[in-house]
Amino acid sequence: KVAGLFEHHYFLLARSLVDLVAPVGNPARETINQSLLGGIHLMSGLLPGLALLQSLAAMALAWALYHRIARQPRSEPLGPLAGFRFNDHLIWGVALSLLVVLMPRLGGARALGGNLLVFFGGLYLVRGVEVLAAVAAAIGFTGLLASVVALFITAFLMPVVALTALALGLTDTLVDWRLRLARAVSNPRGQS
């Protein structure tokens, strides 16, 4: 079972980490150990959803590589990531998987709901990142300064940015932030 191997491998790594951070006799050792084990158990349950997202990213990378090295590619390349969109009806995948996770009577299907929630959430997270990138480009935030700020955000504010991107991705289904932004840039003062 893959999840069992995943848990075993990361349990050994976590034990080594706990030995480094909190040696035997440290009162925080048990708390750190339990936190790490809880996280490992949660991640092993979500492994199929994460693997599906990684597979999708790997296929996109392979397709882009094929179009770079092939003399005469047989099909169209993927569009730019800035235009990443998908059918708005996939929002129902988020809603139904969230319902399955939150309903207590559907306990047996919770693992499936959690994995679907990770998969659809990952898609909407990428969509939200593209909305953030469109906003940054519209205000002229590019070049070295943008790279430095992105590095800072990645290092220190990742949870906030991830939740913001997820919220933007989910609401982009109803609002279409990039279209609104394009209209605002082309007509900055609301002129007709």
C-alpha positions as CSV (number, residue, x, y, z in Angstrom):
1,K,0.0,0.0,0.0
2,V,1.5,3.3,-1.2
3,A,0.1,5.4,1.7
4,G,1.7,3.0,4.2
5,L,5.1,3.3,2.6
6,F,4.7,7.1,2.4
7,E,3.8,7.2,6.2
8,H,6.7,4.9,7.1
9,H,9.3,6.9,5.1
10,Y,8.2,10.2,6.4
11,F,7.8,8.8,10.0
12,L,11.6,7.9,9.9
13,L,12.4,11.4,8.6
14,A,10.2,13.0,11.3
15,R,11.9,11.0,14.0
16,S,15.3,12.2,12.8
17,L,14.1,15.7,12.8
18,V,12.6,15.5,16.3
19,D,15.9,14.0,17.5
20,L,17.7,17.1,16.1
21,V,15.2,19.7,17.3
22,A,14.2,18.3,20.7
23,P,16.6,15.7,22.1
24,V,15.4,13.1,24.7
25,G,14.4,14.9,27.9
26,N,13.1,18.0,26.2
27,P,9.5,18.6,27.3
28,A,8.4,19.8,23.8
29,R,9.6,16.5,22.2
30,E,6.2,14.7,22.5
31,T,4.2,17.7,21.2
32,I,6.5,18.1,18.2
33,N,6.4,14.4,17.5
34,Q,2.6,14.2,17.7
35,S,2.3,17.3,15.4
36,L,4.6,15.8,12.8
37,L,2.8,12.4,12.9
38,G,-0.6,14.0,12.5
39,G,0.6,15.9,9.5
40,I,2.2,12.8,8.0
41,H,-1.0,10.8,8.5
42,L,-3.1,13.6,6.9
43,M,-0.8,13.9,3.9
44,S,-0.8,10.1,3.3
45,G,-4.6,10.2,3.1
46,L,-4.4,13.0,0.5
47,L,-1.7,11.3,-1.5
48,P,-4.0,10.3,-4.5
49,G,-5.2,13.9,-4.9
50,L,-1.7,15.3,-4.8
51,A,-0.5,12.6,-7.2
52,L,-3.3,13.5,-9.6
53,L,-2.3,17.2,-9.5
54,Q,1.4,16.3,-10.0
55,S,0.5,14.0,-12.9
56,L,-1.4,16.8,-14.6
57,A,1.6,19.2,-14.2
58,A,3.9,16.5,-15.5
59,M,1.8,16.0,-18.6
60,A,1.7,19.7,-19.3
61,L,5.5,19.9,-18.9
62,A,6.0,16.8,-21.2
63,W,3.7,18.4,-23.8
64,A,5.6,21.7,-23.7
65,L,8.9,19.8,-24.0
66,Y,7.6,17.8,-26.9
67,H,6.7,21.0,-28.7
68,R,10.2,22.4,-28.0
69,I,12.1,19.5,-29.4
70,A,9.9,18.1,-32.1
71,R,10.7,19.3,-35.6
72,Q,7.0,19.2,-36.7
73,P,4.7,18.8,-33.7
74,R,1.5,17.0,-34.6
75,S,-0.8,19.2,-32.5
76,E,-1.1,22.7,-30.9
77,P,1.0,23.6,-28.0
78,L,-0.5,24.5,-24.6
79,G,-1.4,28.1,-24.3
80,P,0.5,30.4,-21.9
81,L,-0.1,29.8,-18.2
82,A,-1.4,33.4,-17.9
83,G,-4.5,32.3,-19.8
84,F,-5.1,29.2,-17.6
85,R,-8.8,28.6,-17.6
86,F,-11.1,25.7,-17.4
87,N,-14.9,25.1,-17.5
88,D,-16.6,27.1,-14.8
89,H,-18.8,24.1,-14.0
90,L,-15.9,22.5,-12.2
91,I,-16.9,24.6,-9.2
92,W,-19.4,21.9,-8.6
93,G,-16.5,19.5,-8.0
94,V,-15.3,21.8,-5.2
95,A,-18.8,22.1,-3.7
96,L,-19.7,18.4,-3.8
97,S,-16.3,17.3,-2.5
98,L,-16.6,19.9,0.3
99,L,-20.0,18.6,1.1
100,V,-18.7,15.0,1.3
101,V,-15.9,16.1,3.6
102,L,-18.2,18.0,6.0
103,M,-21.2,15.6,6.1
104,P,-20.8,13.3,9.2
105,R,-22.9,10.5,7.7
106,L,-20.7,10.1,4.7
107,G,-17.7,9.0,6.7
108,G,-16.7,6.2,4.3
109,A,-16.5,8.7,1.4
110,R,-14.5,11.3,3.3
111,A,-11.2,10.1,1.9
112,L,-12.5,10.4,-1.7
113,G,-14.0,13.8,-0.9
114,G,-10.8,15.0,0.6
115,N,-8.8,13.9,-2.4
116,L,-11.2,15.5,-4.8
117,L,-11.1,18.7,-2.7
118,V,-7.3,18.7,-3.0
119,F,-7.4,18.2,-6.7
120,F,-10.0,20.8,-7.5
121,G,-8.5,23.2,-4.9
122,G,-5.2,22.9,-6.7
123,L,-6.7,23.8,-10.0
124,Y,-8.4,26.8,-8.6
125,L,-5.2,27.8,-6.7
126,V,-3.4,27.9,-10.0
127,R,-6.2,29.9,-11.5
128,G,-6.0,32.4,-8.7
129,V,-2.2,32.7,-9.1
130,E,-2.8,33.7,-12.7
131,V,-5.3,36.3,-11.5
132,L,-2.6,37.7,-9.2
133,A,-0.1,37.6,-12.0
134,A,-2.5,39.6,-14.3
135,V,-3.0,42.2,-11.6
136,A,0.8,42.5,-11.1
137,A,1.3,42.9,-14.8
138,A,-1.5,45.5,-15.1
139,I,0.1,47.7,-12.5
140,G,3.5,47.3,-14.2
141,F,5.0,45.2,-11.5
142,T,7.6,43.2,-13.4
143,G,11.3,42.8,-13.6
144,L,13.8,42.5,-10.7
145,L,11.6,44.2,-8.2
146,A,8.8,41.8,-8.9
147,S,11.2,38.9,-8.5
148,V,12.5,40.2,-5.1
149,V,9.0,40.7,-3.8
150,A,7.9,37.3,-5.1
151,L,10.8,35.7,-3.2
152,F,9.9,37.6,0.0
153,I,6.3,36.5,-0.3
154,T,7.2,32.9,-1.0
155,A,9.5,32.9,2.1
156,F,7.3,34.6,4.6
157,L,3.7,35.0,3.5
158,M,3.0,31.8,1.6
159,P,-0.1,30.7,3.6
160,V,-1.7,34.2,3.1
161,V,-0.9,34.3,-0.6
162,A,-2.1,30.7,-1.1
163,L,-5.5,31.4,0.6
164,T,-5.8,34.7,-1.4
165,A,-5.0,32.9,-4.6
166,L,-7.5,30.1,-3.8
167,A,-10.2,32.7,-3.0
168,L,-9.5,34.6,-6.3
169,G,-9.5,31.4,-8.3
170,L,-12.8,30.2,-6.9
171,T,-14.5,33.6,-7.3
172,D,-13.0,34.0,-10.8
173,T,-15.7,31.5,-11.8
174,L,-18.4,34.1,-11.1
175,V,-16.5,37.4,-11.4
176,D,-13.9,36.9,-14.2
177,W,-11.3,39.1,-12.6
178,R,-9.0,39.1,-15.6
179,L,-11.8,40.4,-17.9
180,R,-12.7,43.1,-15.4
181,L,-9.0,44.0,-15.1
182,A,-8.6,44.2,-18.9
183,R,-11.6,46.5,-19.0
184,A,-10.3,48.7,-16.2
185,V,-6.9,49.0,-17.9
186,S,-8.4,49.8,-21.3
187,N,-10.8,52.3,-19.8
188,P,-9.1,53.7,-16.7
189,R,-11.5,56.6,-15.8
190,G,-14.7,54.8,-16.7
191,Q,-15.1,56.8,-19.9
192,S,-17.6,55.6,-22.5
